[in-house]
């Protein structure tokens, strides 16, 4: 027995020695790898810890508790008002706490087109590219998007069609704080710009406009704002506004009378039909305390920019941005699309004092689907400038994939050098 015990002891000691050796090496390698920072000739940076590990909304379950969705009186139809919406939405969010984080800044972009085939031979192609542009922007900024190609009320078509869609979107997306409507012919031409939602904390509606042309007595105009691009808060105030706004449209038995009233008020309005834009301006200045005080007329950036004033700047702006990126090495660095936010923030530092890209270019009056453009423009000017705007925006996306449209008038691409 003594002999047997004497032979096994060296094996145990050897095992402990090897185990200790491997453990020591493992710790050394771990520490070495942890502290190692690779250097490839660029400026290193650190990411904020808050950017990682955020709880994602839970999508695969719905608590059995009753919500407004269980109310048999609930109607998505615009003719039936929704009451106590703020409370109903709050109850839903309380039952779905994973959606609460970030809910104040959550955006659903809503857009669409007519349900029929475009009369303009290239209309459907243009609409597809307009939609791709919006989908790209939403992907880059974490917004949801809903594209609608159906009239949700048989009488609410043309420029009135957005009201039933916006209202239905509010009910379908109680987790979204803002519904962002964009006309189909509006293009994001600064794919990096983020809407400053914090600026609108005391407002429920944001449109591009000019206060003196909306509230002024002498120069009131039906173009004092543009209702083709707007942000509207998902709340009872907005539900009420849509109800009143829609009552001036084709649903109203006084539709023709409203057209006459608006034409008499806005001396520059050349057609006698009641339209959504004139109606909104009328509501803002006739009841400023209720509607106007909660509406933000944005004029510091192009929430909606008139295309004729912007398209001629694309080439100059492209050259300016390229020069800026060449001078600042960190902006020239290739990177994954998922970390665009960091580079966007860095670029903002160097844009101070420079003219920046127009955020949205809106081709008002061009009508890409019907082709019935404003006679003051030629068809070629509309369609050609749309292509240039779309390629200009697409370059900001494609560069992350290693390609670019060298000529904005052509969809051909080349490799980024």
QUIBELGI-V155455 format. One record per helix or strand of 3 or more residues. SS is the DSSP state (alpha for helix, beta for strand). FROM is the first residue (numbers start at 1). LEN is the number of residues. Records with the same first field share a line. If there is no record, write none. Layout:
SS->FROM-LEN  FROM-LEN
This chain:
alpha->2-34  49-3  68-3  85-11  97-3  103-3  123-19  158-15  197-4  211-4  236-11  255-11  276-11  292-3  307-3  311-17  329-4  337-14  379-23
beta->107-6  144-5  178-5  186-3  205-5  225-9  295-4  360-3
